Amino acid sequence: MLQACDDDLSGQLARVQRRLERERMARREAEAIAEKGLRELYERQQELLLLEAIAGAANLISSVEEALQFAIAQICGFTGWPLGQAYLTDGDGASQRLLPVAAEPGALPGPLAEFRLATGQMSFAPGIGLPGRVLASGAPVWISDVTEDANFPRAAQAREAGLRGAFAFPVVAGSEVVAVLEFFADRTAELDASLQRVMAQVGTQLGRVIERKRAEERLIYEAFHDCLTGLPNRAMFLERLGRSIARQQADPNYHFAVLFIDLDRFKIINDSLGHLAGDQLIVQVAERFLAALYEAEQGRHAAAEAGTLARLGGDEFTVLLDDIDAPADAEHLAQRIQETLRQPFCLEGQEIYTTASIGITVSSTGYASATEVLRDVDLAMYRAKAQGKARYEVYNEAMHQSAMARLKLETDLRRALLNQEFVVHYQPIVSLKTGDIAGFEALVRWQKSATELVYPSDFIEVTEDTGLILFLGIWVLREACRTLGRWHAEFPRSTPLTMSINLSARQFGQPDLVQQVRQIIDETGVDPTTITLEITESVTMGDAEHAIRVLSQLREIGVRFSIDDFGTGYSSLSYLHRLPLDILKIDRSFIAAIDQDGENLSIVRTIMRLAKDLGIDVVAEGTETTAQLAHLRELDCEFGQGYYFSQPVDAGSIRQLLQAPEPSPA
Amino acid sequence: MKGIVFNLLEEVVTDAHGEQVWDALLDATGLSGSYTSLGSYPDEHLEQLLQAAASALDTPPGEILRWFGKAAMPLLAKRYPSFFSAHRSARPFVLSVNSIIHPEVRKLYPGADVPFFDFSDEPDGTLLMGYRSPRKLCLLSLGFIEGAAAYYHESTTFEHLECMHRGDSCCQIKITFTPGGAR
C-alpha cells in the first residue's frame, strides 16, 4: 500500500518535473522569439536611419566624393567597423581602374592611418584585390580574413593595422559599376545577408547621386561646348575673354590677342554639297585649326598654356591667345591657320578647297568688354574679306571710324529714301552720225541738302549691301519711265527718245522683277520698246540660265537691254549671243585711252566688230574729247555718251536741251 | 537588472548544486523567482540572492559573484556564439565588450543599463581595466573575464589596484592573460 503510494507519488513528481521542463522550454523559446523580433526591429530601425541619413545628405552634398565620404562615415558608424574606403571608376575597357577617393584627414590610430595611406596610393584593375573583384563582378564581396586571402595586395599593412574581415560592394549607375566601397573589421567577418541587403540599397542611392551629378556635368559641358566640334562655344569663349580682359586691366604687362576666322566659301560648299558635308568640313577644319594652335603655342613658350579655339557658330571660329609677347604671335598663328587650309578636304568623295579670312585684334587697343573685342575683330575679318579674302587683317582705329561712317551713311540713306531726297539726272546718248539726242541714261543722285549733291559712287555700294537698292532701283525706274512718257508727249519724234535705266544684281535676283517692271510700264503708259534696262556682266554670271529666262520674260513686255561696262568683267563670250541684247556699252576706260595707245583702239575695234556680227548697237561711254569722237566715228560707232555732249543734268535742263535748236557737234 | 542575469544565475546554481538549492535560495529571500530574460528586475533581488547563497555556502558574496561570472561564460558562448568566434584569444574579446557586445545587448534589450569599461595597454603588456558603476559588480566582471580566458584556453591573474568596495571612486584592475591555462 505504502509502496503503491510511493510509486504514485514519484510518478506524479516525474510528471510535474516533465511539465515544468516543458514550461521552461516554452518560456525559453518565447524569449528567443521575442529577442529575435526585438533585435530585427532594432536593426531595421538602424538601417532606415542609415538610409535616411545617406539619402538626406545626397540632396545637400555638392560633390560625388563628398557623398561617398559621408556614406563611408555613416556605414562605419552603423557597423562599428573601424575603416572604410571609396573608389571611383576611371576609364573603361582594359584600362579601367578604381582610384581611391582621397580620405578626409581624420584622427585614426597609427596603424589604421598607415593602412589608409597605403590604400590612397593604390589603383585597382578589374579582378585585382577586394575592390577590383567587386568591379569585375558587379557584386558584393566578403573576405573573412584579409591577412589570409590570396588576392589581397594590402595584406601586410592590414595585419599591421589589426584588420581582419572585409566587405565591399558596388555603386551602380545604369549597368555600370561607377564606384566601390570597402570596409574593414578588426575581427573576422562572415557574409551578413541583412547587412549586404542594406548596402545594396546604399549602393543604389549613391549610384543615383553619381548619375545625377554626371547628368549635371554633361549639361554644364554642353552649355559651354559646341556639339559638332566639341570646341568651346560662344558662351565659354566670352567667359574666358572676359577673364583675360579683367587680367589685362589689372596687369598692364599682360597682353592677349583674339583672332576671328571665317571660311570664305562655306556657303557655297554647304549649298552645293549639303549640310552634312558642310558639317564634316567644319569638323575637319576645327581639327586642323586646333593642331595649328597647338603647334603655335608649343613654339611660343615651352610650358604652353594653349589658347582657346572656339566655334561661335556656322563657319565662324575664334581664338583667344593668352599672354602674348607681341602682336606678331597672333599674325604668326593666322599664317599657320591659313597654311592648314592649303591641303584639300575630302568631302563626299570630292576634294574641296577652302580659305579663311581672319581678323586680329590685340589687347593693347584697350578693351573694357568682350563685346568690344568681338566687334573690332569682326570688323578686321570683314576688312580681310573685302581686301580679297584668304588673308588676315589686324584691327586698327581707322576700321572703326570707317565702320561708324558707314553705319551713319546707312541711317542717312534710309532717311533719305523716306524724305524723298533722291533725284534722277539724265545724260544724253547722242547719235554720232546725226549728232541728235537719241535718248538718255537715268542716273540717281542724292540731294542731301540744297547745295550738296551726292553721287552714286559714294552710296550705291551701301544700298546694295543693305538691300535699300531694291527700293531705290524701283523708284528710279518709275521716275525715269514717267519722265520719258512726258517727253514723248512733249517732244514727239519719228524715232522716239529712249531711256536707259540701271538694274542692279540685287534687283535681278528678285523673283517678282518681271511683274514690277510690267506694272511700272502700265502705270506710266510709256512705250516699253523705248526703255532699255542696263545690266552688268556680273548680273548674268551667277546663273546664266536664270538670267536668260528673266531677260526673255522682260523682252516679252517689250523692253530692251544693254550690257554696261562691257570689257571690264569676265565677258563670257560663250553665251553673249544667247542673251537678248540690244546694246553694248563700251566701258569708259577703253574710250579714255583710245587716242593714247593702239592696244585700246584695237580692243574697241574688236568689240565693235563683235557687236556688229551679233546685230547689237554700241554706245561709247565717257566720250569726252574731239579726238575720241573722231576715232569712234572712224570705227563706225553708232552712239556716244559723255561730257563731250553733256554731263548728267536734271529733267528741267534736258527739256531746255530738247527745246533748243539741233545741237551742232563740233 | 535584466532578467537574463537571473536566468543565468539560476542555471549555474542549478547545474552546480541542484534545483533544491535554487529553491532554497528563493525560500530564504522570499522572492518569487519568476524571471524572464526580456524583463527588468530590481538590483536588490541579485543582492538578496547573493547574500542568501553566501550564508548557505558559507562563502563571501564577492566570491559567489566571481564564480557566477566565470560559470556563466560557457552558457553565454552557447547562446551567442558569434561574439566568441570572431576572436582567437581572450584579450580582443574582452576589448570588444564596449564596441560590440554592449551595443548588441542594447539591440535585444532597449534601454539596458550596461557599464562602460576603460581599457588601456600597460607597458608591461598587461591590460588595465577601469570600471565604475553604482552596482559595484567589479567581481562579476572579473568572473566574466576568467570565464572568457578559460573559453580561449588561457588563464588570467588580476591585481585589483583600486576598488569601489574599498572606498575608491572607481575600480582599477590590472589583468594579465597567460596562454594555455586550464579550462
Interface residues (C-beta under 8 A of the other chain):
Chain A: R27 E31 A34 E35 L38 R39 Y42 E43 G80 D186 R187 T188 A189
Chain B: T36 S37 L38 S85 A86 H87 P92 S96 S99 I100 P103 R106 K107 L108 Y109 P110
